[in-house]
Amino acid sequence: MSERSDSPDPDEIPHEAGLPPDAKPPADAPPEEPAPEGVTRPSVAPRSTGWREEAIGTALATAAVGIWLIVSPEALGYGPEDAAWNPVVCGVLVVVFSIARVIRPSISHFLALITFVIGAWLAVSAFILDAPIGGQWNQAGFGSIVAVLSLVGLAGIQRGRELNPR
């Protein structure tokens, strides 16, 4: 009975000339054998795409917050003398700009900046304009969330620009 070893004979393993058998070729080295039919091998490291999903996710989350801002005056019982227009107008703008960020990635950096300004305005204006106490905290809280989500989206967009320069 022949003795069987779990490790293959190093002379039987194909390897780069001049490299020890256990060394791995550099990542940018050309492949030793052709790719299977229908499969292409990249000539360089593949570009990262996770940043795009992050940017889309933050834009959609921001749009969801914008929808809440639109309906919040009715849900929180703003009176006729209260500044119910502020969260409604800002919510509509947040939803429109957030959807535009998903549809038009070429201008998403600019739109994320505008959305940040809207969120900051909501957070500050909550205590300047006449709104019920629940409405003040609603606008301040959700305005802050809009601002933070916009900054996260901006960071993702910037990371995408660094990973995929044009």
C-alpha positions in Angstrom: 0.0 0.0 0.0 1.5 3.3 -1.0 1.7 6.1 1.5 -0.4 9.0 0.4 0.5 12.6 1.3 -2.0 15.4 1.7 0.4 17.9 0.2 1.2 17.7 -3.5 4.7 17.4 -4.8 6.0 21.0 -5.3 7.5 20.0 -8.6 4.0 19.2 -9.9 2.6 22.6 -9.0 2.9 25.2 -11.8 4.5 28.4 -10.6 6.1 31.5 -11.8 9.7 31.1 -12.9 12.2 32.2 -10.2 9.6 32.2 -7.4 9.4 29.5 -4.8 6.4 27.1 -5.2 4.6 28.5 -2.2 4.9 32.1 -3.4 1.9 33.8 -5.0 2.4 35.8 -8.1 1.8 39.6 -7.9 -1.8 40.7 -8.3 -1.0 42.5 -11.5 0.8 39.5 -13.1 -0.8 38.2 -16.2 -2.8 34.9 -15.8 -0.9 31.8 -16.6 -3.8 30.2 -18.5 -6.6 31.8 -20.6 -9.9 32.6 -18.9 -12.7 30.2 -19.5 -15.0 31.0 -22.5 -17.3 33.9 -21.7 -15.3 35.1 -18.7 -13.0 38.1 -18.9 -10.2 38.6 -16.4 -9.5 42.2 -15.4 -6.1 43.5 -16.3 -6.0 45.5 -13.0 -7.8 45.1 -9.7 -11.6 45.5 -10.1 -13.1 48.8 -9.1 -15.0 48.9 -5.9 -18.7 49.3 -6.3 -19.9 49.3 -2.7 -19.8 53.1 -2.5 -22.6 53.4 -5.0 -24.9 51.2 -3.0 -24.1 53.2 0.1 -24.9 56.5 -1.8 -28.1 55.1 -3.1 -29.1 53.7 0.3 -28.5 57.1 2.0 -30.4 58.9 -0.7 -33.4 56.6 -0.3 -33.3 56.8 3.5 -33.2 60.6 3.2 -36.2 60.4 0.8 -38.1 58.3 3.4 -37.4 61.0 6.1 -38.6 63.6 3.6 -41.9 61.8 3.2 -42.3 61.8 7.0 -41.6 65.5 7.1 -44.4 66.1 4.5 -47.0 64.3 6.6 -45.7 65.2 10.0 -47.7 68.5 10.5 -51.0 66.6 10.0 -49.8 63.6 12.2 -48.5 65.9 15.0 -51.6 68.1 14.9 -50.1 71.5 13.9 -52.7 74.3 14.3 -53.6 76.8 11.6 -51.3 79.4 13.3 -48.3 77.1 13.3 -45.6 77.1 10.7 -46.7 73.8 9.1 -45.4 74.9 5.7 -41.7 74.6 6.8 -41.5 70.8 7.2 -43.8 70.3 4.2 -41.8 72.4 1.8 -38.5 71.1 3.1 -39.8 67.5 3.0 -40.8 67.9 -0.7 -37.4 69.4 -1.5 -35.6 66.6 0.3 -37.7 63.9 -1.5 -37.1 65.5 -4.9 -33.4 66.0 -4.4 -32.9 62.5 -2.9 -34.6 60.8 -5.9 -32.6 63.0 -8.3 -29.4 61.8 -6.5 -30.3 58.3 -7.4 -31.4 59.1 -11.0 -28.6 61.5 -11.8 -25.4 60.4 -10.1 -23.4 63.0 -12.1 -24.9 65.8 -9.9 -25.4 63.8 -6.7 -22.5 65.6 -5.0 -24.2 69.0 -5.5 -27.7 67.7 -4.5 -26.3 66.1 -1.4 -24.9 69.5 -0.4 -28.2 71.1 -0.9 -30.0 68.4 1.0 -27.5 69.0 3.9 -28.3 72.7 3.9 -32.1 71.9 4.0 -31.5 69.5 6.9 -29.5 72.1 8.8 -32.2 74.7 8.1 -34.9 72.4 9.5 -32.9 71.7 12.7 -32.3 75.4 13.3 -35.6 76.8 12.1 -37.6 74.4 14.4 -36.9 76.8 17.2 -37.1 80.0 15.3 -40.5 79.5 13.5 -43.7 79.1 15.3 -44.4 75.4 15.7 -45.8 73.3 18.6 -43.3 71.8 21.0 -43.7 68.3 19.4 -43.2 69.9 16.0 -40.1 71.6 17.1 -38.4 68.4 18.2 -39.7 66.6 15.2 -38.2 69.2 12.8 -34.9 69.4 14.8 -34.5 65.7 15.0 -35.4 64.8 11.5 -33.6 67.8 10.1 -30.5 66.5 11.9 -31.1 63.1 10.4 -31.4 64.6 6.9 -28.1 66.5 7.4 -26.2 63.4 8.7 -27.5 61.2 6.0 -26.5 63.8 3.4 -23.0 63.8 4.9 -22.8 60.0 4.8 -23.9 60.1 1.2 -21.3 62.8 0.4 -18.6 60.6 2.0 -19.7 57.7 -0.1 -19.7 59.8 -3.3 -16.2 61.1 -2.5 -14.9 57.5 -1.8 -16.4 56.5 -5.2 -14.6 59.4 -6.9 -11.3 58.3 -5.3 -11.7 54.6 -6.2 -12.9 55.3 -9.8 -11.2 58.4 -11.1 -12.2 59.6 -14.5 
